[in-house]
Amino acid sequence: MIAFAHLLALTFGIYFLGTVAVLLLPRKAARPALVFFGGVGSLALLVSGIYALFSGHSYSTSLWTIPYIGNLTIAVDRLSAFFLVVTSIVAMPASLFAAVRNDGQYSRSLAVLFLALLLSLFLVLIAANVFLFFVTWEIMSILIYLMINQGKQERPGYLMLATSETGTLAVLVALLLLSRTTGTLYFEGMKAGNFSMTPALYWVIFILSFAGFGVKAGLIPLNFWLPRAYTATPPSYIPLMAGATLNLGLYGIIRVNMTFLPMTQAGPGVIMLVIGSITAFIGVLYATIEDDLKTLLAHSSIENAGIITASLGAGAVFLASGHRVAAAMALVAAFYHLSNHSVFKTLLFMGAGELEGATGIRSLDRLGGLLKRMPWTGFFVLVGALSISAMPPFNGFVSEWLTFESLLRSVELSSLGIKIAFVAAGVVLALTAGLAVTCFVRAFAMGFLGMPRSEAVHKARETRISALVPMAFLALLCLVLGVLPTYVIPTLDKVIAPIAGASGTKALVPPFFKNALAARELPPQVCGRVSRSRGPGRQESFARSRSGGDSSGRSGESGGLRHVHLVHVRNSCDLSGLLRGCGVAPGGPT
């Protein structure tokens, strides 16, 4: 725990010193300072998150005492550790990209705001009482407002700030009502199971918190600020805003409604499911008809926030209904898609920033033919487009597949009305997925294929290598998250198991991808009677003879499979042995 405290202090110190250093250093040193402090600080943040995620221990400490308020407390559990990891993965390439794009007369202010925003994101995720959470949340909102105004358009910034403050007030009221019920301002004392409340108060707290955090997450009906704000934000900032700050709204929804409030009613989950599905559908509709590339990606962020919220709602319904394994599956889908969206949306906004920097154009109608002039940028944008369109073998396919798989588990529910809601949500999300493919096929084709449709495109040249490196890193990550889900899902399960009270790994990962103990967990209907041979290095076989009946006296069956053998080698699960044991080896049945 002492080592982890040092990691947190190191992360804070790097971001804070970086912010101060950029203010004191000459203007020409702002870009290398941003790369160094942003990259090293994010690396420390990544190590801190991974340490907390895999250690299995929660960390909590008090900083100092404020009169009439109490101790300012920070804490890191597996939920906050997961968001720390996702934030750091986005922040590292985003820091390099921001420094490359940050070459104007406002380079110092841009670097200061970028590092200060990273520091505020870190503090929001580790805040463990109401006062510290809202102070850091307000700092984050003000920094985002200042970032948007760097784009020389004041109205989108004011709109974002006003809408954000409305949501913040709703969340503040919700948490104050919750603290009055629990008798504490500390998050640890607010966790579900430590108190009881009336149904009316439960619904008031849920509606206020869900609506308040939903503003930051971009959920309907208060998401009108997001496309305007993203479009007005300078290209240096937008990858971090799209890949990290949007997640804070989802973090708040999960923290309050799935760890503080007891999941005893299906109603809140149904609301999250319905609103998430509608948000996703409306977001992709606007994205499909949009001509401005940055605005298109902003509407796509709304769509993906809706998909994540729908999965969270499905998980909440399953939890309230007592189906914990199904709940774990839905939450795995939500957390997986949240991670994926952070990666491919950061990549796509980087690509959009490079197109705007090379041509000065964001209108798809005026682009075209850029693949010949910017081949590497086009390739990386293509990877991002395939990922967000849920095309295999990239990451978006896995998380959206898991989303639909979890929705199909609604057959286990007893309420007909809830089943209908799940079916409707599944249909809407399926249509959303189809429209997303159409949207990004259109966007890539209009931007990179065909003939140039403006003089600026003829003059475009490939971007510098320092801007391609962060894009290459994110593109590679899209592929890794797509081809290695059997490693990602058990990691996410560490975050989800405390919330769902069950593991989703066994339901989602095929047995031959698990460790040696997995074969013993196969159901007896498959394995039959177990006969274990003694001695080291021998194989374990499970056999059932159907020719002479079984121990219960049932008569044998003519034909069919007479013996079922599962070959299991220590410390591994040999797929070919499994197939041979089941009678489906290439050489024919055994």
C-alpha positions, 0 to 999 in steps of 0.5 A: 500500500505504501508503494501504491501511495507513492505511485499516486503521489508520483502521478499527481506530482508529474502532472502538477509540476508539468503544468507549472513548468510550462508556465515558467519555461520559454514558449518554445519549450511548451511542446517538449514539456507537454510530451515529457510530462504528459507522457511520463505522467500518463505512464505513471497513471497506467502503472497505478491503475494496473497495480490497483486492478490486479492487486485485489486491494482497495486503497484509501487515505485522508489528505487533510481536514477542512473545518465543517466539511471533514477529511478530504479522502482519496480512494482507488478500488477496481472500478476507479482503477479501470477508468484510470487505465483507460484514461492513461491509454488515451492520454499517452498518445494524445499528449504526443499528438497535442504537442505535434499539433500545438505549434501556434502562438497559443502553444503555452496556454494549450499545453497548460490546459491539457496537463491541468485537464489530465490532473483533474481527470486523475483527481475526479477518479480517485476522489472518495467524498462528496466535497472533493469529488465536486471540487475536482469535477468543477475544475474539470468542467471549467478547463473543458470550457476554456479548451473549447473557447481556444477555438475562438467560438464562445457560444459552444463553450458557454452552452457546454458550461451551462448544460454541465452546471445543470447536470452538476447541480442535479448530481449534487442534490442526489448525493446530498440526499444519499449522504443524508440517508447514510449519515456520511459524505464519504463514498465508502459509507454510501455503498449499497447494503449499508442503509435502507431508503424509501422507494420514493427517495430511491427513484428521486436519487436515481433520476437526478444522478442518472440525468446529471451524469447523463449530461456529461455522457451525452445522453438524450435529451441534454446532449445538444451541447456535445456536437457543437462543443466538439466541433469548436474545440481545437484539434489538439484537445479533441482526442483527449476530450472524446476519449477520456472526459466523456467516460467521466459521465459513465463513471458517475452513472456506474458509481452512484447507480450500481455501487451506491444504490442497491439494485433491487428494482428493475425499473431503473435498469429498464430506463437506462436500457431504453434511453441508451438505445434511443440515444444510440439510434438518434446519434447514428442517424445524425452522424449518417447525414452529417457533412462536417467530419468532426461533427459526424464523429461527435454524433458517433460519440453520442451513439456509442455512449448510448450503446454503453448505457444500454448494456449497463441498463441490461446489467442492472435489470439482470441484477435486480432480477437475481440473474447475476451471471447474465448481469456480469455478461452485460457489464462485461459488454459495457466495459469492453465497449467503453474501452474500445470506444475510447481507443478508436474514437481517439484515433478517428479524431486524430485522423480528422485533425490531420485532415483538417491540418493538411487541407484546412477542410472538414467538409466531406463534400470538398475532400476526396482522393486523399488516400494517395496523398496521405496513405498512412493517415488513410490507413489508420483512419480506415482501421478506426472506421472498421473498428467503430463499424464493428467489423472483425477482427477489430475491437468494436466487433467483440464488444457489440457482439457481447452486447447482443449476446447479453440482450439475448439472455432476457429469455431468463426473465419472467416479466413479459413487459421487460422482455418486450423492452429488451427485444425493442432495444435489441432491434434498435441497436441492431439497426444502429449497428447497420447505420454505423457501417453505412455512416463510416463507409460513406465518411471514408469513401468521401474523404479518401477515395475518388477524385479530389474535389477542391484545390486544397486537397491537391496540395495535401501531403502526408503528416509528420512521423511524430503525428503518425506514431500515436495513430499507429499505437491506437490502430494496433490497440484496436487490433489487439483488443479485437483478437485477444478478447479471451485475455481482456474479458477475465481482466474486466471480470475483476472490475465487474465481479464486485458489482455483479456478485458473479463472474462473466468469464465462464459464460463468455470464454470457451473452455479451451481458452481457460486454464487447466482447471477449466476442463473439470468444470464442464457439466456432467452431461458432457463429461459423463462419469469421471475416471481419473488415472493415477500417476504424474503426466497421465491423461484424465478421461471422462467416459460414458458407455451407452451400450450397456446402460448406466448406473441408474438402470437406463437401457443403452441406446443403439448407435450414436456416440458410445464413448465420450473422452476428454483428453486433458493435459496438465497446465494446458487444454489441448483443443485437438485432444478435446476434439479427438476425445469427443469423437470429432477428430479429423480422422473420424469418430473414435 
